[in-house]
Amino acid sequence: MNSEIKDKLLERFIKYVRTYSQSDSVKADEGVMPSTPQQFEMAKVLCEELKNLGLQNVQTTEYCYTYGFLPANNGSEKSICLLAHIDTVDEVSGLNVNPQISEEDGDVIIRTDGNTLLGADDKAGVAEIMTTLEYYVDHPEAKHCGIEVIFSPDEETGHGMDKVPLELLKSKCAYTVDGGSLGELEIECFNAWKSEIEFTGVACHTGTARGVMVNAASMAAAFLNSLPHGERPETTDGYQGFYAPMSIEGSIEKAKVVLFLRDFDLKEMENRREIVEMLARSTAASFGGMAKVTHTQQYLNMKEKMDEAPEVVSNLVAAYKAAGIEPKFVPIRGGTDGSRLTEMGIPTPNIFTGGHNFHSRDEWASLNEMEKAAEVLINLVKA
């Protein structure tokens, strides 16, 4: 890939990370789609770019999915879909991102200034897809299959595929560009549930509380402390599952805890749900209060479905190797839009982006790795 394309990739990435598009997990859980209006601003930018590139059927749906289609020029009727998400996580601010660019050991590194996240998750993926499209538009002599693209909202809230416009899709397989380090190729992910535990206590005056008060806030704190300390996000890696406390709120009378449960094995996930229920009940009983547990499935491990479509993976492996990259198969300790799309019957592996330290103020991206991701995509649509 020449330096001109590399420069365009950097320019495009900087433009995207400066475009505010943070999502809101609370609003998303309430059914608001997209969960924030600023995601439409990002969609507007991409919709205009796709139209300028000359793609067909370019549109942004009422739910903020941006779609476009570049027809095949190799005589094939086959197409593949490339996906990336436009939102950034709401755990760290994505407002007024001020990217810092430096040259290090022959690479260009893009960092934050420490006040916000960067947004490489997943604007690196968006930039790489757009650069791939531009490459083929600028080189009509280069043969490729049909390329569909979808830029989705609210992936970070777990609702990225809730309103995906499947009626627009012609492709039988897809690829998310939403991974991390150079060479990573992901075809399996966590099974994911959200557990909401509501504790009910008895309120009264603190001066006459003895024998009367049942403190729901204390119940919630005791419940969290009862979870296995060695099975939390900060104490696990690889194929280890966990219980992740995401929020706690309440008062004497009512308190609520939200947990994310993660495991690669469905049987173990069932055990985790049972453990949450048992600990919630026993905690409430020890205080003389009540507990209600509600479990919600978020996404499933895509490994089984991916194993049923080996050619989707083998084509991607070939694209990596053509770029001089030996693929590293690693499990996703999370999920992607591809996890949900695979459940829907469209097998969707995940490709690295060159981003690092996602969801933090220390997030950064390697331009060399981003260039390699774009090269993989260019090779993939040749296949």
Phi, psi and chi 1 to 4 in degrees:
 res  aa     phi    psi   chi1   chi2   chi3   chi4
   1 MET       -  132.7 -167.3  175.3  -69.0      -
   2 ASN   -81.3  167.8   62.0   43.6      -      -
   3 SER   -66.1  -28.9   59.5      -      -      -
   4 GLU   -61.6  -44.0 -179.4 -176.2   -2.9      -
   5 ILE   -66.0  -39.0  -68.7  178.6      -      -
   6 LYS   -62.5  -40.6 -163.2  169.3 -177.2  177.7
   7 ASP   -64.2  -40.4  -70.2  -17.4      -      -
   8 LYS   -65.2  -38.2  -73.0 -178.5  177.4  179.1
   9 LEU   -61.1  -44.3 -176.7   59.6      -      -
  10 LEU   -65.9  -46.0  176.7   60.6      -      -
  11 GLU   -59.1  -43.4  179.9 -177.6   -0.5      -
  12 ARG   -66.1  -43.5 -174.9  170.5  -87.4  133.3
  13 PHE   -61.5  -45.7  177.9   60.9      -      -
  14 ILE   -61.0  -41.4  -64.1  -58.8      -      -
  15 LYS   -60.2  -43.6  175.2 -176.7  177.3 -179.2
  16 TYR   -68.5  -44.4  -64.8  159.7      -      -
  17 VAL   -68.4  -22.4  -61.4      -      -      -
  18 ARG   -81.5   -8.5  -75.2  176.7  170.7  160.1
  19 THR   -91.3  114.9  -55.6      -      -      -
  20 TYR   -69.2  126.3 -179.3   48.9      -      -
  21 SER  -150.8   33.5   59.5      -      -      -
  22 GLN   -64.4  138.1 -177.2  172.1  -57.5      -
  23 SER   -94.6  176.1   52.0      -      -      -
  24 ASP  -133.8  107.4 -176.6  -32.8      -      -
  25 SER   -64.7  -32.8   55.3      -      -      -
  26 VAL   -66.4  -48.1  173.4      -      -      -
  27 LYS   -62.8  -39.0  -69.6  -69.2 -174.6 -176.5
  28 ALA   -63.2  -42.3      -      -      -      -
  29 ASP   -64.3  -24.3  -74.9  -11.9      -      -
  30 GLU   -82.8   -3.7  -67.7  172.2   -7.7      -
  31 GLY    96.9    7.0      -      -      -      -
  32 VAL   -78.8  125.3  178.8      -      -      -
  33 MET  -140.7  114.9 -172.5   73.9  173.1      -
  34 PRO   -70.9  161.1   30.5  -37.0      -      -
  35 SER   -76.6  -15.1   62.5      -      -      -
  36 THR  -140.8  145.7   54.5      -      -      -
  37 PRO   -69.1  -27.2   22.5  -32.7      -      -
  38 GLN   -65.4  -18.4   57.7  -97.7   23.2      -
  39 GLN   -66.6  -29.3  -68.4 -176.6   75.5      -
  40 PHE   -65.7  -30.3  -88.4  117.0      -      -
  41 GLU   -65.4  -42.3  -65.7  -57.1  -48.9      -
  42 MET   -65.4  -42.1 -178.2   70.9 -174.2      -
  43 ALA   -61.2  -38.3      -      -      -      -
  44 LYS   -62.0  -42.3 -179.2 -179.9  178.1 -178.9
  45 VAL   -59.3  -47.5  168.8      -      -      -
  46 LEU   -70.9  -37.8  -63.8  174.5      -      -
  47 CYS   -61.3  -43.2 -162.7      -      -      -
  48 GLU   -64.2  -40.9 -176.8  175.8  -18.0      -
  49 GLU   -65.2  -42.5  -72.4 -170.4   28.8      -
  50 LEU   -62.9  -39.6  -68.6  173.1      -      -
  51 LYS   -65.1  -41.4  -71.8  177.9  179.1  177.5
  52 ASN   -64.9  -29.3  -71.0  -20.6      -      -
  53 LEU   -77.4  -12.9  -73.9  172.8      -      -
  54 GLY    89.6   17.8      -      -      -      -
  55 LEU   -68.3  159.9  -91.9   70.2      -      -
  56 GLN   -95.3  154.4  -63.9 -179.1    4.1      -
  57 ASN    53.9   34.3 -160.8   19.4      -      -
  58 VAL   -69.9  132.2  174.8      -      -      -
  59 GLN  -163.2  155.8   58.1 -173.2  -80.0      -
  60 THR  -115.8  122.7  -64.1      -      -      -
  61 THR   -75.1  171.3   73.0      -      -      -
  62 GLU   -62.7  -20.6   64.1  176.6  -51.6      -
  63 TYR   -99.0   10.5  -62.1  111.5      -      -
  64 CYS    81.5   24.6 -157.1      -      -      -
  65 TYR   -91.5  127.0  -65.3   84.8      -      -
  66 THR  -102.5  128.1  -60.3      -      -      -
  67 TYR  -125.7  147.0  172.8   87.5      -      -
  68 GLY  -156.8  161.1      -      -      -      -
  69 PHE  -138.6  126.9  176.1   58.0      -      -
  70 LEU  -108.3  111.0 -175.6   64.8      -      -
  71 PRO   -62.8  153.7  -20.0   31.7      -      -
  72 ALA   -65.1  149.7      -      -      -      -
  73 ASN  -123.0   17.5   65.5   -3.1      -      -
  74 ASN  -112.2   14.7   64.2   -5.4      -      -
  75 GLY    82.3    0.5      -      -      -      -
  76 SER   -93.1  149.0  171.2      -      -      -
  77 GLU   -95.4   -0.7  -65.9 -175.5   -0.3      -
  78 LYS   -80.4  151.3  -67.6 -176.9  178.4 -179.8
  79 SER  -143.2  159.6   64.7      -      -      -
  80 ILE  -126.3  157.0   63.3  173.3      -      -
  81 CYS  -110.0  134.0 -177.4      -      -      -
  82 LEU  -109.0  132.9  -56.0  177.5      -      -
  83 LEU  -127.7  145.6  -64.6  100.2      -      -
  84 ALA  -150.3  158.2      -      -      -      -
  85 HIS  -106.6  150.3   63.7   88.7      -      -
  86 ILE   -97.2  -14.1   62.7  174.0      -      -
  87 ASP   -88.2  157.1   65.9  -44.2      -      -
  88 THR  -114.4  156.0   60.8      -      -      -
  89 VAL   -66.2  150.7   70.8      -      -      -
  90 ASP   -94.1    4.9   58.0    2.5      -      -
  91 GLU   -72.8  -28.4  -63.2  160.3   18.2      -
  92 VAL  -132.4  140.4 -179.4      -      -      -
  93 SER   -59.7  138.6  174.9      -      -      -
  94 GLY  -115.4   18.5      -      -      -      -
  95 LEU   -93.4  134.9 -179.0   62.2      -      -
  96 ASN    59.2   48.9  -62.5  -36.2      -      -
  97 VAL   -64.7  131.5  172.7      -      -      -
  98 ASN  -122.5   82.6 -178.4   25.6      -      -
  99 PRO   -64.7  140.8   22.0  -31.1      -      -
 100 GLN  -111.6  127.5  -51.5  -66.8  -59.9      -
 101 ILE  -112.7  129.7  -56.9  171.1      -      -
 102 SER  -142.6  155.4   60.5      -      -      -
 103 GLU  -101.6  128.3  -66.5 -170.5   13.6      -
 104 GLU  -141.4  120.4  -59.8  176.6   22.4      -
 105 ASP    49.6   45.5  -60.9  -37.6      -      -
 106 GLY    79.6    8.7      -      -      -      -
 107 ASP  -122.2  159.2 -162.5   -2.7      -      -
 108 VAL  -106.1  122.1  173.5      -      -      -
 109 ILE  -109.1  131.3  -57.0  -60.4      -      -
 110 ILE  -112.0  122.0  -51.8   98.4      -      -
 111 ARG  -122.2  174.3  -68.4 -172.3  170.4   88.1
 112 THR   -89.0  172.0   77.0      -      -      -
 113 ASP   -91.3    8.1   62.9    3.5      -      -
 114 GLY    94.1   -6.8      -      -      -      -
 115 ASN   -98.0  -18.0  -66.3  -47.8      -      -
 116 THR  -141.2  175.1   67.6      -      -      -
 117 LEU   -76.7  175.2   48.3   65.2      -      -
 118 LEU   -91.5  -45.3  177.3   62.5      -      -
 119 GLY   100.1   12.4      -      -      -      -
 120 ALA   -58.4  -28.8      -      -      -      -
 121 ASP   -92.0   91.3 -178.1    9.5      -      -
 122 ASP  -133.0   35.2 -175.2   28.7      -      -
 123 LYS   -75.2  -16.4  -68.0  173.6 -177.8  178.1
 124 ALA   -64.9  -44.4      -      -      -      -
 125 GLY   -62.7  -40.9      -      -      -      -
 126 VAL   -61.4  -45.6  175.1      -      -      -
 127 ALA   -63.3  -38.3      -      -      -      -
 128 GLU   -68.8  -38.4  -70.7  148.1   10.9      -
 129 ILE   -66.7  -45.4  -68.8  172.4      -      -
 130 MET   -63.0  -37.0  -68.3  -63.0  -63.3      -
 131 THR   -67.0  -37.1  -61.3      -      -      -
 132 THR   -63.2  -45.5  -61.7      -      -      -
 133 LEU   -60.8  -45.5  -67.0  170.4      -      -
 134 GLU   -61.7  -38.0 -174.4  177.1   43.6      -
 135 TYR   -58.5  -46.8  173.3   84.1      -      -
 136 TYR   -75.0  -29.8  -81.5  110.0      -      -
 137 VAL   -66.8  -40.4  168.7      -      -      -
 138 ASP   -76.6  -16.9  -70.7  -13.5      -      -
 139 HIS  -126.5   72.6  -64.6   82.3      -      -
 140 PRO   -63.2  -17.4   20.7  -31.4      -      -
 141 GLU   -75.2  -18.1   75.1  -75.4   -2.3      -
 142 ALA   -80.7  121.2      -      -      -      -
 143 LYS   -80.7  143.6  -59.5  -57.3 -179.0 -176.9
 144 HIS  -155.9  158.9   61.3   85.2      -      -
 145 CYS   -77.5  178.2   68.1      -      -      -
 146 GLY   -65.8  142.3      -      -      -      -
 147 ILE  -124.3  114.0  -51.4  170.2      -      -
 148 GLU   -98.9  145.3  -66.3 -175.1  -73.0      -
 149 VAL  -129.2  142.1  -66.7      -      -      -
 150 ILE  -133.0  125.1  -70.8 -178.1      -      -
 151 PHE  -107.2  116.6  -61.5  118.1      -      -
 152 SER  -105.9  152.5   59.2      -      -      -
 153 PRO   -91.7  164.7   35.8  -35.7      -      -
 154 ASP    59.4   26.5  -83.9  -64.8      -      -
 155 GLU   -63.9  -38.6 -169.6  -89.9   -6.7      -
 156 GLU   -68.3  -18.2  -63.1  -68.4    5.2      -
 157 THR   -90.2   -5.6   68.6      -      -      -
 158 GLY    86.2    7.7      -      -      -      -
 159 HIS  -116.9   19.1  -65.5  -86.0      -      -
 160 GLY   -62.1  -24.5      -      -      -      -
 161 MET  -110.3   11.9  -69.1  -69.8  100.4      -
 162 ASP   -60.2  -37.9  -76.5    6.6      -      -
 163 LYS  -125.2   27.3  -58.6  -69.5 -175.7  178.4
 164 VAL   -59.4  133.8   61.5      -      -      -
 165 PRO   -80.4   75.2   29.4  -34.9      -      -
 166 LEU   -59.7  -24.9  -70.1  176.8      -      -
 167 GLU   -66.5  -19.4   69.1  -81.8    3.2      -
 168 LEU   -84.3  -21.7  -64.5  175.8      -      -
 169 LEU   -80.0  129.7  -81.2 -179.4      -      -
 170 LYS  -101.0  -21.7  -53.4  174.5 -176.4   67.9
 171 SER   -71.8  144.7  -57.8      -      -      -
 172 LYS   -94.7   -8.6  -57.0  -58.6 -178.0 -174.9
 173 CYS  -144.6  163.0   68.6      -      -      -
 174 ALA  -146.8  167.6      -      -      -      -
 175 TYR  -140.9  122.2  -61.9   85.4      -      -
 176 THR   -84.9  143.3   47.6      -      -      -
 177 VAL  -113.4   84.3 -169.4      -      -      -
 178 ASP  -150.8   26.1 -168.5   15.8      -      -
 179 GLY   -99.1 -163.6      -      -      -      -
 180 GLY  -113.1 -105.8      -      -      -      -
 181 SER   -72.1  158.6  -59.8      -      -      -
 182 LEU   -48.4  127.0  176.3   70.5      -      -
 183 GLY    92.8  -14.0      -      -      -      -
 184 GLU   -65.2  134.9  -69.4 -178.6   -5.8      -
 185 LEU  -136.1  122.3 -166.5  166.2      -      -
 186 GLU  -119.7  125.4  -64.2  157.5  -36.5      -
 187 ILE  -127.2    8.5   60.0  171.6      -      -
 188 GLU  -144.5  153.0   56.1 -174.4  -39.1      -
 189 CYS  -149.5  175.7   63.0      -      -      -
 190 PHE   -62.5  153.5  -84.1  138.0      -      -
 191 ASN   -83.3  139.5  -64.6  -65.8      -      -
 192 ALA  -133.8  128.7      -      -      -      -
 193 TRP  -128.6  151.9  -99.5 -100.8      -      -
 194 LYS  -109.4  132.5  177.7  176.9   70.7  172.5
 195 SER  -116.8  126.7  -62.9      -      -      -
 196 GLU  -111.6  122.6  -63.6  171.3  -79.8      -
 197 ILE  -115.4  118.5  -56.4   94.7      -      -
 198 GLU  -108.1  120.8  -62.2  175.2   89.4      -
 199 PHE  -102.2  136.7  -66.4   97.9      -      -
 200 THR  -119.1  126.8  -58.7      -      -      -
 201 GLY  -118.6 -161.8      -      -      -      -
 202 VAL  -128.5  122.1  176.7      -      -      -
 203 ALA   -94.0  145.9      -      -      -      -
 204 CYS  -161.5  177.5   68.3      -      -      -
 205 HIS   -63.9  135.3 -167.7  -74.3      -      -
 206 THR   -65.2  -23.2   53.2      -      -      -
 207 GLY   -75.8  -19.8      -      -      -      -
 208 THR  -125.3   36.8   56.4      -      -      -
 209 ALA   -82.3  -21.4      -      -      -      -
 210 ARG   -60.0  127.0 -174.7  167.4 -175.5  173.2
 211 GLY    78.8   -3.3      -      -      -      -
 212 VAL  -119.9  -51.5  178.7      -      -      -
 213 MET   -68.0  138.5  178.6 -176.4  -71.2      -
 214 VAL  -124.9  112.2  177.6      -      -      -
 215 ASN   -92.9  108.3 -165.3  -45.2      -      -
 216 ALA   -66.3  -34.0      -      -      -      -
 217 ALA   -63.6  -40.0      -      -      -      -
 218 SER   -67.0  -36.7  -64.7      -      -      -
 219 MET   -61.3  -45.4  -82.4 -169.6  -84.0      -
 220 ALA   -61.4  -43.0      -      -      -      -
 221 ALA   -64.7  -42.2      -      -      -      -
 222 ALA   -65.9  -37.8      -      -      -      -
 223 PHE   -61.6  -47.6  165.7   75.7      -      -
 224 LEU   -60.7  -38.6  -74.7  177.7      -      -
 225 ASN   -68.9  -20.5 -165.8   50.0      -      -
 226 SER   -83.5  -14.0   71.8      -      -      -
 227 LEU   -66.4  147.8  -66.5  170.9      -      -
 228 PRO   -57.1  117.2  -24.1   33.6      -      -
 229 HIS   -66.5  -25.7  -72.5 -157.1      -      -
 230 GLY   -86.5    4.4      -      -      -      -
 231 GLU  -125.7   58.7  -62.2 -178.0   43.7      -
 232 ARG  -124.0  162.8  -57.2 -166.4 -179.2 -155.6
 233 PRO   -55.0  -38.9  -26.0   34.0      -      -
 234 GLU   -77.3   -4.7   59.8  -90.6   34.0      -
 235 THR  -121.8   11.3   61.0      -      -      -
 236 THR  -133.2  161.0   56.0      -      -      -
 237 ASP  -159.1 -175.0   58.5   17.8      -      -
 238 GLY    57.3 -125.5      -      -      -      -
 239 TYR   -96.2   12.5  -76.1   92.0      -      -
 240 GLN   -80.2  135.0  -63.2  171.5  -48.8      -
 241 GLY   -87.5  179.3      -      -      -      -
 242 PHE  -161.4  167.9   56.4   70.3      -      -
 243 TYR  -109.6  122.8  -54.8   83.8      -      -
 244 ALA  -117.5  104.8      -      -      -      -
 245 PRO   -65.5  120.9  -19.0   32.5      -      -
 246 MET  -102.8  -30.9  -59.7  -56.5  -67.6      -
 247 SER  -162.3  155.0   66.9      -      -      -
 248 ILE  -144.9  133.5  178.2  171.5      -      -
 249 GLU  -153.7  158.6   60.1 -178.1   -3.6      -
 250 GLY   147.3 -164.9      -      -      -      -
 251 SER  -149.6 -164.5   60.3      -      -      -
 252 ILE   -62.5  -41.9  -67.2  172.9      -      -
 253 GLU   -83.1  -38.1 -166.7  167.6   55.9      -
 254 LYS  -137.0  138.0  -65.1  -78.0 -174.5 -178.3
 255 ALA  -145.5  151.3      -      -      -      -
 256 LYS  -137.3  136.2 -178.6  178.4  179.0 -179.8
 257 VAL  -119.6  136.4  170.5      -      -      -
 258 VAL  -114.5  125.6  176.0      -      -      -
 259 LEU  -117.6  145.6  -63.7  177.8      -      -
 260 PHE  -102.9  128.0  -78.7  178.7      -      -
 261 LEU  -105.2  132.2  -51.2 -175.9      -      -
 262 ARG  -135.3  135.3  -59.7  -68.7 -173.7  -97.6
 263 ASP  -162.6  146.1 -151.7  -69.7      -      -
 264 PHE   -80.3  -18.6  -72.9   93.8      -      -
 265 ASP  -107.7  128.0 -176.2   90.2      -      -
 266 LEU   -65.5  -37.0  -91.0  177.5      -      -
 267 LYS   -63.8  -42.8 -177.6   65.4  175.6  176.6
 268 GLU   -66.5  -32.5  -70.8  -57.9  -45.6      -
 269 MET   -65.1  -39.0  176.3   56.7   75.4      -
 270 GLU   -60.7  -41.2 -176.2  179.3  -22.3      -
 271 ASN   -62.2  -40.1  -68.6  -21.6      -      -
 272 ARG   -62.8  -42.4  -70.5 -174.2 -174.6  -80.9
 273 ARG   -62.7  -41.0  -64.4 -162.5  -58.5  -88.5
 274 GLU   -65.5  -38.4  -69.4  174.7   -3.0      -
 275 ILE   -64.7  -41.5  -72.7  170.3      -      -
 276 VAL   -60.0  -45.1  166.7      -      -      -
 277 GLU   -64.0  -42.5  -66.7  169.3   14.8      -
 278 MET   -64.9  -44.7 -179.1  -90.4  -68.7      -
 279 LEU   -67.5  -36.5  -68.9  175.4      -      -
 280 ALA   -65.8  -44.1      -      -      -      -
 281 ARG   -65.5  -45.4  -73.7 -165.1  -56.5  -92.6
 282 SER   -68.2  -36.4   60.4      -      -      -
 283 THR   -63.5  -47.9  -61.1      -      -      -
 284 ALA   -61.9  -41.5      -      -      -      -
 285 ALA   -63.7  -37.2      -      -      -      -
 286 SER   -67.2  -23.5   69.2      -      -      -
 287 PHE   -97.5  -13.4  -80.5   80.7      -      -
 288 GLY    82.8   22.3      -      -      -      -
 289 GLY  -110.6 -159.9      -      -      -      -
 290 MET  -132.1  153.0  -63.6  175.9   61.7      -
 291 ALA  -136.8  138.9      -      -      -      -
 292 LYS  -124.2  129.0  176.8 -174.8  175.4 -175.9
 293 VAL  -115.7  130.8  179.5      -      -      -
 294 THR  -124.9  121.9  -57.5      -      -      -
 295 HIS  -103.4  137.3  -60.1  -62.4      -      -
 296 THR  -129.4  124.5  -55.4      -      -      -
 297 GLN   -70.6  133.3  179.8 -178.0  -51.2      -
 298 GLN  -103.8  -51.1  -65.2  174.6  -53.2      -
 299 TYR  -161.9  166.6   53.6   85.4      -      -
 300 LEU  -118.3  157.2  -64.0  175.4      -      -
 301 ASN   -59.9  126.4 -169.8  -15.3      -      -
 302 MET   -86.8    1.0   58.6 -174.8  178.5      -
 303 LYS   -56.7  -47.9  179.3   69.9  163.2   60.9
 304 GLU   -60.7  -44.3 -177.1  176.5  -14.9      -
 305 LYS   -68.0  -36.6  -66.0  -70.3 -174.4 -178.7
 306 MET   -66.3  -35.9  -71.4  -55.2  -48.9      -
 307 ASP   -62.9  -21.6  -73.0  -16.1      -      -
 308 GLU   -82.7   -5.9  -63.4  172.5    1.7      -
 309 ALA  -132.0   64.6      -      -      -      -
 310 PRO   -61.5  -30.0   21.8  -33.2      -      -
 311 GLU   -67.4  -28.4   73.3  -75.0   -9.8      -
 312 VAL   -64.1  -39.2  174.6      -      -      -
 313 VAL   -77.1  -41.9  179.7      -      -      -
 314 SER   -64.6  -35.4   62.0      -      -      -
 315 ASN   -63.7  -38.5  -72.8  -18.2      -      -
 316 LEU   -70.0  -41.2 -176.8   53.8      -      -
 317 VAL   -58.9  -42.3  167.5      -      -      -
 318 ALA   -62.6  -38.1      -      -      -      -
 319 ALA   -66.6  -37.8      -      -      -      -
 320 TYR   -61.6  -49.6  -86.3   56.6      -      -
 321 LYS   -66.3  -33.5  -68.4 -174.3  174.1 -179.2
 322 ALA   -65.7  -23.7      -      -      -      -
 323 ALA   -90.8    5.6      -      -      -      -
 324 GLY    78.1   25.0      -      -      -      -
 325 ILE  -117.2  129.1  -58.1  167.0      -      -
 326 GLU   -88.2  116.6 -171.6   62.1   33.9      -
 327 PRO   -64.7  141.6   18.9  -28.6      -      -
 328 LYS  -112.7  109.0  -63.1 -179.5  -70.3 -173.0
 329 PHE   -79.8  115.5  -74.4   88.2      -      -
 330 VAL  -131.2  149.1  -65.8      -      -      -
 331 PRO   -76.7  144.4   28.5  -34.1      -      -
 332 ILE   -79.7  117.2  -53.5  174.2      -      -
 333 ARG   -86.5   63.4  -72.4 -175.7   59.4   79.3
 334 GLY   166.2 -148.9      -      -      -      -
 335 GLY  -148.1  169.9      -      -      -      -
 336 THR  -134.3  172.5   66.2      -      -      -
 337 ASP   -57.4  -29.4  -78.5  -20.0      -      -
 338 GLY   -64.4  -29.6      -      -      -      -
 339 SER   -60.0  -47.9  -48.4      -      -      -
 340 ARG   -69.6  -40.9  -65.9  -80.4  -53.5  -77.7
 341 LEU   -65.0  -36.5 -155.5   53.9      -      -
 342 THR   -63.0  -40.8  -60.1      -      -      -
 343 GLU   -58.0  -33.0  -74.9 -179.6   50.6      -
 344 MET   -80.9   -1.5  -63.2  175.5 -172.3      -
 345 GLY   104.3    5.5      -      -      -      -
 346 ILE  -115.0   98.6  -58.7  175.3      -      -
 347 PRO   -59.6  131.9   18.1  -28.9      -      -
 348 THR  -141.7   91.4  -51.5      -      -      -
 349 PRO   -70.1  169.6  -10.4   24.0      -      -
 350 ASN  -118.1  137.3 -167.9   39.2      -      -
 351 ILE  -110.4  145.4  -60.0  169.1      -      -
 352 PHE   -63.8  158.6   69.7   93.6      -      -
 353 THR  -120.8  -18.6   63.6      -      -      -
 354 GLY    91.6    8.6      -      -      -      -
 355 GLY   -90.9  155.1      -      -      -      -
 356 HIS  -143.3  154.7  -58.6  -98.1      -      -
 357 ASN    55.4   47.1  -67.1   -9.6      -      -
 358 PHE   -59.4  155.3  -68.4  157.3      -      -
 359 HIS    64.2   31.6  -62.0 -166.1      -      -
 360 SER  -145.8  166.3   78.9      -      -      -
 361 ARG   -76.2   -6.1  -71.3  179.6  170.7   81.7
 362 ASP  -100.4   13.2  -62.8  -39.9      -      -
 363 GLU   -62.7  142.7 -172.8 -178.8    8.7      -
 364 TRP  -151.2  166.1   59.8  -81.4      -      -
 365 ALA  -138.2  146.9      -      -      -      -
 366 SER  -102.8  122.4  157.3      -      -      -
 367 LEU   -67.3  -34.9 -174.3   59.2      -      -
 368 ASN   -60.4  -42.2  -77.6   -5.7      -      -
 369 GLU   -70.8  -36.3  -66.3 -176.1   14.2      -
 370 MET   -63.2  -39.5  -69.4  174.1   63.6      -
 371 GLU   -61.6  -41.4  179.0 -171.2   14.1      -
 372 LYS   -65.5  -37.2  -80.7  -64.0 -175.1 -179.0
 373 ALA   -62.7  -42.6      -      -      -      -
 374 ALA   -63.5  -37.6      -      -      -      -
 375 GLU   -63.7  -40.1 -171.6  175.5  -13.3      -
 376 VAL   -59.3  -44.5  166.6      -      -      -
 377 LEU   -63.5  -42.0  -65.1  177.6      -      -
 378 ILE   -61.0  -42.5  -71.6  170.0      -      -
 379 ASN   -66.5  -38.4  -67.4  -23.4      -      -
 380 LEU   -61.9  -45.0  179.4   62.6      -      -
 381 VAL   -78.5   -9.2  -61.8      -      -      -
 382 LYS   -73.8  -29.2  -78.6 -178.3 -172.0  176.1
 383 ALA   -64.5      -      -      -      -      -
